[in-house]
């Protein structure tokens, strides 16, 4: 695993314009499918997966080598997580990612948004201003 970004705002320029082939949320079995703990993305022709999430009002973006992701998925399943395919919620995959960026909204809460060529958006939104709160995913 390699942490690429950890901040209140950043742009993930290296994935913009690339074709996204898989988009998977790791969701605790007791939670709604729109409340993942982390989200994983795979891009066409890449040997690494991308993993992103919000924690303590900070956005994180990491890369994981392709082989290590399967063991991470197995560990998540063993820990009572389910893997949710979000591809239909963004208009189907594969499709080109227009932008990926973290930003602070007017209330100084960090969000992380992916914008797809279909015009669909996927935004990680904090559940509350509390530093220990989780996040949910809005699609639009």
BELFEN-V806537 format. One record per residue. N is the residue number from 1. PHI is phi in radians with two decimals (999 if undefined). Layout:
n phi
N PHI
N PHI
This chain:
n phi
1 999
2 -2.33
3 -1.35
4 -1.60
5 -2.47
6 -2.70
7 -2.92
8 -1.37
9 -2.63
10 -2.96
11 -2.07
12 -1.71
13 -1.06
14 -1.19
15 -1.82
16 -1.16
17 1.55
18 -1.53
19 -1.51
20 -1.52
21 -1.89
22 -2.52
23 -2.48
24 -2.26
25 -1.74
26 -1.70
27 -2.03
28 -1.03
29 -0.99
30 -1.54
31 -1.96
32 -1.13
33 -1.11
34 -1.58
35 -2.16
36 -1.31
37 -1.49
38 -2.59
39 -2.18
40 -2.02
41 -2.29
42 -2.12
43 -1.91
44 -1.00
45 1.33
46 -1.81
47 -1.63
48 -2.19
49 -1.65
50 -1.97
51 -2.24
52 -2.49
53 -2.97
54 -1.97
55 -2.70
56 0.92
57 1.10
58 -2.17
59 -1.64
60 -2.20
61 -2.42
62 -2.27
63 -2.05
64 -2.19
65 -1.06
66 -0.88
67 -1.18
68 -1.34
69 -1.23
70 -1.10
71 -1.21
72 -1.11
73 -1.09
74 -1.07
75 -1.11
76 -1.08
77 -1.07
78 -1.12
79 -1.58
80 1.15
81 -1.77
82 -2.02
83 -1.74
84 -1.89
85 -1.44
86 -1.67
87 -1.05
88 -1.19
89 -1.22
90 -1.93
91 1.66
92 1.56
93 -2.20
94 -1.38
95 -2.79
96 -1.31
97 -1.58
98 -1.38
99 -2.70
100 -2.49
101 -2.71
102 -1.73
103 -2.74
104 -1.70
105 -1.47
106 -1.09
107 -1.62
108 1.10
109 -1.79
110 -1.34
111 -2.14
112 -2.32
113 -2.16
114 -1.95
115 -2.07
116 -1.87
117 -1.07
118 -1.25
119 1.67
120 -1.17
121 -2.28
122 -2.22
123 -2.18
124 -1.49
125 -2.16
126 -1.09
127 -1.27
128 -2.83
129 -1.26
130 -1.04
131 -1.07
132 -1.65
133 -1.29
134 -1.49
135 -2.50
136 -2.30
137 -1.93
138 -1.83
139 -1.99
140 -2.95
